[in-house]
Amino acid sequence: MPVHESDICVIGGGITAVMLIERLAELKPNLKITAVEAGRSIFDRENRGTYHRRALEYGEHPWHDDYIEDQQAKGMISMTMAVGGQALHWGGACNRFSEEDLRLRSMYGLADDWPIDWTELEKFYVQAERRLNVAGDPSPYSEDRRSGPYPQAAMPLSYNLQVLKQWAEQSGLKFSPLPMSRNVSAPFDGRGACGLYDTCGDVCPTGARYSPDYTYQQLIAAKKITLHDRMLVRKLVLADGKDTIAAAHGYHQDRPNEMTEYRAKLFVLASGQCWSPHLLLLSANARFPNGIANRSGLVGRYMNGHKFISAQATIDEQTFPGQNMTHSLISREFFRCATNRPFVRHDTRVWESSAGKEPRLRSADGRLLLGDELLDDWRSRALKGSSVRLRAYYDSHPSADSRLTLDQTSKNRYGDPMPKIDRQLDAAAIAREGATLAHCTGVFERMAKASNGRLTGKPSVSNYWDHPAGGCRMGVDPAKSVCDSFGRTHDHENLWVIGAPTLPTGGCTNGTLTFVAVSMRSAVKISEVV
Amino acid sequence: MKRRTLLQWLASTAASWPLMRADLSALDLATAQELQPDQIFVLHDVAATVLPSSIGRQGQDDAVGNFLKWLREYKEGVALSHGYGEPRLVKSGPSPRSGYLNQLSALQQAAQARGGRFGALPIDVRRELLEAAFKAADVRNLPGRPDGKHVVADLMAHYFRSSDANDLCYNARIGRNTYRAIRVTTVRPQPLNGGRGL
């Protein structure tokens, strides 16, 4: 049986794992760190221009074999399992949560407070933004105080977004360019500058949008980590007679019958909101029959994220769809909610859009359009005002029954039950769903009123929760949480969980920056104890 | 078919169709590996009807060439975008080549039955032929990208969904999904040369 020993074994290879490892390597340069990832390394950046073209022309997935067919979860929003994780193809949105997210119980009597002080977390946001080279402008809302500037000025607004900002702000809301992890005008940290291919959410040909594979390659080249990819960790094993973790057992995709043992002083579970609680549940044993780190019974519970409401509007101003469709405007107006008013919190986002103004084969009366007729029909719609895409991520508090469980009807090649995630709102959140939709519809209608605008169709609520998190919630009380505020599990002193799984609630805006910020905070504490 | 034989055949075929627009020099012979030469002629002929006249003959021939390149580089069994939210694994299907061959032959035969070359028929007859072809192939809308249902709808989708067509529609140098300097996008896009097509 192959055995690998290290100071720290990190299980999972996504963005929080690599940020944690990079920071640990700075804080304790001599640490021996092994990273174990079930998926493969996709270190072929030289091909990404081709992948970009083929994704556009053929709809091909630009990250070849970034999934394991029999290692999939019901309720998971992405199939990707590879070194770099879902951040291989994220959009790069880097907006912060707000202080209210950390104080929901004390301010509103809802959900739970986080065991972190906002002022402290804010400093880690600054660190995370520096590493991700976030381009952003200071928020126009004074409550969004920052202790350090963004490393880059915001991504310049396209002509379209300038038009839309002017339109949207007539509603009284203040909008800013969405902070993004994109090298705007110059290369940074081995990645190129933005070429505005506008396919950030699929593949970035220049590497301008942050992608963890670059950092992994740098860490490997500098011999800061040993990376074992295509190695699925199926079990955490306790030390004899102790509650500490002695080993992690992995199986390589090419050697499914051979177990590899990873021994370490400290284990970090960095496998995201799905596979982190899944491994803990899979690792149940006689002393922890409900799963490792699960004396509280809360592993796999309070699965969160946020739902969202989408709408389209039309306005009189002319825009030119295709300038920069992955860039957007954000208003943080409704991050705050007065405590004496009905609770609703959400971000408000605006994008250029070509909805309803695409070329079509038939006219409204069903006539087949050919050549010049088709172009004339297209122009008659496209050159008459603009479409605008609107969306609000809203605060969606999970119940304890918002769960990840082991699905005995779906098993991988080893016979391990796969995860099944069923997200549920808590009672208060269910009760305000109608009011939330009405509120967001009202905001969108208020925005649309300017420039002779109107909503096209009724705003719709998402059928999934975006930026999923939870499953190993942090807290002070071991009876009510899985880990402390740094991710150290209450039940095992040398087992830590980092990033998304530790969040008690999922906020009302993109989550990745927050996942990274809390992981940066974990890195400091881990470096102190290892 | 040997290259010289092919050229002789193409020349004789073109001579028999006095109104044929596509000249031999415009043909990318490599595309003959994908479709038969007479079918490529039909495609060029149909392009004059289904693509905008404002891009000119050269533009239409280029659009056909780009479409044939798309066909030539098509890969079967490749994982398509998994999607986000409710992901699923879908792989690309068989090459649409054989379906295209049949559809172009059928279109050619249908045109001959109605009096000759497709492009020489009255526009109402051309529309009627395409309506019938699209109905048989269950083409109801312009595909988001070529989907193999019908070669003519796919040619149209390949052009009209392109960045070039988007620019033509707006008469503006937008350059969607192409490499651009950010500063270029911060101002109202410049019109195309001479406001062509407007």
Interface residues (C-beta under 8 A of the other chain):
Chain A: A55 L56 E57 Y58 G59 E60 H61 H64 D65 Y67 E69 M76 I77 S78 M79 T80 M155 P156 L157 S158 Y159 Q162 V184 S185 C194 G195 L196 Y197 D198 T199 G201 D202 F320 P321 G322 Q323 N324 M325 E358 P359 R360 L361 R362 L368 L370 G371 D372 L374 L375 W378 R379 A382 L383 S462 N463 Y464 D466
Chain B: A48 T49 V50 L51 P52 S53 S54 W70 Y74 K75 V78 A79 L80 S81 H82 Y84 G85 E86 P87 R88 L89 S92 I123 R126 R127 L130 E131 F134 V139 R140 N141 L142 R145 A153 M156 F160 R161 S163 A165 N166 L168 C169 Y170 A172 I174 G175 R176 N177 T178 Y179 R180 A181 I182 R183 T185 T186 V187 R188 P189 G197
